[in-house]
Amino acid sequence: MVSKKILIKTGKILLPVIIAAGKPVFDAARRKFSSKTATPVPGSILFCELDVGYAEHSGIYVGGGEKCIIELANIDGSCMIKRVTPEEFVNGGLGSTIYISCHHNTAVGREYIASTAETMVGKCLGDYSFAKNNCHMFTDYCICSSNIEQGPLNWEKLLKSLKNHEMKMTLDHVKKRAREIMNADQWLKWDYQAGRLPTGDK
């Protein structure tokens, strides 16, 4: 997540936007979300909008109480993995809507995704980069963590392989991966503000 302090300069807000041919890259489907709601399950992928809809923040729902989301946060330029509440997850974003990975109007998630995220809480994963070493890379890492024949992904090795790669880690990339691995073809709203936590949470 990009700090507001970094965005404000000489009275103008500088948006963290990926530019292609002089135009911001939008998620074309973002404006077509259903008004239906869903409740996340452990391993569900979550995201919210940042800065007037020009960028997004993603993370992993793990349950287990109020701090039920694990995210990669940009703290003083470093990538820190931390547990947060839904309110903290959207803090600094546009509005308060969180979207959940779903299939046929039902939230989808994988236990291994939640487990991978939990093992990384408290770790620093190097210097933050808006284009690559960011929240979407962390989310993608968790989704793919049990899909590698040689064993769990190695974060440093992954960063090294992307260093000279043109690919940028965006929400579109995360959505594509979630569809391939989790069959997530919908992104429904989570009505967390109604105090409706998933069964088993306290």
C-alpha positions in Angstrom: 0.0 0.0 0.0 1.4 3.4 -0.9 1.7 6.0 1.9 -0.2 9.3 1.5 2.9 11.2 2.4 4.5 9.9 -0.8 1.6 10.9 -2.9 1.2 14.6 -1.8 3.6 17.1 -3.3 3.4 20.9 -4.0 -0.3 20.8 -3.2 -1.1 18.2 -5.8 -1.9 14.5 -5.3 0.4 12.2 -7.2 -1.4 9.0 -7.9 0.4 5.6 -7.9 -0.7 4.8 -11.4 0.9 2.4 -13.9 1.0 4.3 -17.2 0.7 2.8 -20.6 0.8 5.0 -23.7 0.3 8.0 -21.5 -2.9 6.7 -20.0 -3.6 5.1 -16.6 -4.3 1.3 -16.7 -7.8 0.5 -15.4 -9.4 -2.8 -14.5 -12.2 -2.7 -17.0 -14.4 -5.0 -15.0 -14.1 -3.1 -11.8 -17.0 -0.8 -12.6 -19.3 -3.8 -13.2 -19.4 -5.4 -9.8 -22.6 -7.0 -8.5 -24.4 -5.5 -5.6 -24.5 -9.0 -4.0 -22.4 -9.7 -0.9 -20.5 -12.7 0.3 -18.6 -13.8 3.4 -14.9 -14.7 3.1 -13.5 -18.1 4.0 -9.9 -18.8 5.1 -7.7 -18.4 2.0 -10.1 -16.0 0.2 -8.4 -13.2 -1.8 -9.5 -9.7 -0.9 -8.9 -6.3 -2.5 -10.0 -2.7 -2.1 -9.6 0.4 -4.2 -7.0 3.1 -3.5 -6.8 6.7 -4.5 -9.8 7.5 -6.6 -9.9 4.0 -8.2 -6.6 4.3 -10.0 -4.9 1.5 -8.0 -5.9 -1.4 -5.7 -4.6 -3.1 -2.5 -4.9 -6.9 -2.1 -4.5 -9.4 0.8 -5.5 -12.7 2.2 -8.4 -13.5 4.5 -7.3 -15.9 7.3 -9.9 -15.5 10.0 -9.1 -15.9 13.7 -10.6 -12.7 15.2 -10.7 -9.0 14.5 -7.3 -9.0 12.8 -8.4 -11.5 10.2 -6.5 -10.2 7.1 -2.9 -10.6 6.2 -1.4 -8.0 4.0 2.0 -6.7 2.7 2.3 -3.1 3.9 4.7 -0.4 2.8 6.2 0.7 6.0 9.0 3.4 5.6 9.9 1.8 2.2 10.0 -1.8 3.5 7.6 -4.7 2.7 6.2 -5.8 6.1 3.7 -8.7 6.4 1.2 -8.0 9.1 -2.3 -8.9 10.4 -4.9 -6.2 10.1 -8.6 -5.6 10.7 -10.9 -4.9 7.7 -10.9 -1.2 8.7 -7.1 -1.1 8.7 -7.0 -2.9 5.4 -9.1 -0.2 3.7 -7.4 2.7 5.7 -6.4 5.4 3.2 -8.3 3.9 0.4 -11.4 5.1 -1.5 -14.5 4.4 0.5 -14.6 1.2 2.6 -15.5 -1.6 0.2 -13.7 -4.9 0.3 -14.2 -7.4 -2.6 -13.9 -11.2 -2.1 -12.9 -14.0 -4.5 -16.1 -15.9 -5.4 -17.5 -18.6 -7.6 -21.3 -18.9 -8.3 -22.0 -16.2 -5.6 -20.1 -18.1 -2.9 -16.7 -17.1 -1.5 -13.8 -19.3 -2.5 -10.5 -19.8 -0.7 -7.8 -22.4 0.0 -6.5 -23.4 3.4 -2.9 -23.6 2.1 -3.2 -19.9 1.0 -4.1 -18.8 4.5 -1.4 -21.1 6.0 1.3 -19.6 3.7 0.2 -16.1 4.6 0.3 -16.8 8.4 3.8 -18.2 8.2 5.0 -14.9 6.8 3.5 -12.6 9.4 6.2 -10.3 10.9 8.7 -10.8 8.1 10.3 -8.0 6.1 10.4 -8.9 2.4 12.9 -6.3 1.2 12.4 -2.8 -0.3 8.9 -1.9 -1.5 8.4 -1.4 -5.2 5.1 -0.1 -6.6 5.5 -2.1 -9.8 6.8 -5.5 -8.5 7.6 -6.0 -4.8 4.2 -5.0 -3.6 0.9 -6.3 -2.1 -0.1 -8.1 -5.3 3.1 -10.0 -5.5 2.6 -11.2 -1.9 -1.0 -12.3 -2.7 0.1 -14.1 -5.9 2.9 -15.7 -3.9 0.4 -17.2 -1.4 -2.0 -18.4 -4.2 0.9 -20.2 -5.9 2.6 -21.5 -2.7 1.5 -25.2 -3.2 1.5 -25.2 -6.9 5.3 -25.6 -7.4 6.7 -29.1 -8.0 10.0 -28.3 -6.4 8.4 -27.2 -3.2 7.4 -23.8 -1.6 8.2 -20.7 -3.5 11.4 -18.8 -2.5 10.6 -15.1 -2.2 14.2 -13.9 -2.9 14.5 -16.2 -5.9 11.2 -14.9 -7.2 12.3 -11.3 -6.8 15.5 -12.0 -8.6 13.7 -13.6 -11.5 11.5 -10.6 -11.9 14.3 -8.0 -11.5 14.9 -7.7 -15.3 11.4 -8.8 -16.3 8.9 -6.3 -17.8 5.9 -7.8 -16.0 4.3 -5.6 -13.3 2.5 -7.2 -10.4 -1.1 -5.8 -10.6 -4.5 -6.8 -9.4 -5.3 -8.0 -12.9 -2.5 -10.6 -12.5 -3.8 -11.7 -9.1 -7.4 -12.1 -10.5 -6.1 -14.1 -13.4 -4.2 -16.4 -11.0 -7.2 -16.7 -8.7 -9.4 -17.7 -11.6 -6.9 -20.4 -12.8 -6.2 -21.9 -9.4 -9.3 -21.2 -7.4 -12.0 -20.9 -10.2 -12.7 -17.4 -8.9 -14.9 -15.8 -11.5 -16.7 -13.2 -9.4 -15.6 -10.5 -6.9 -18.5 -9.7 -4.5 -18.6 -7.2 -1.6 -18.0 -8.2 2.0 -20.4 -6.5 4.4 -17.9 -6.5 7.2 -19.2 -3.3 8.6 -22.5 -5.0 9.6 -20.5 -6.9 12.2 -21.0 -10.1 10.3 -17.9 -12.2 10.8 -17.6 -15.7 9.3 -18.7 -18.7 11.4 -16.0 -19.6 13.9 -14.6 -16.1 14.2 -14.9 -14.1 17.5 
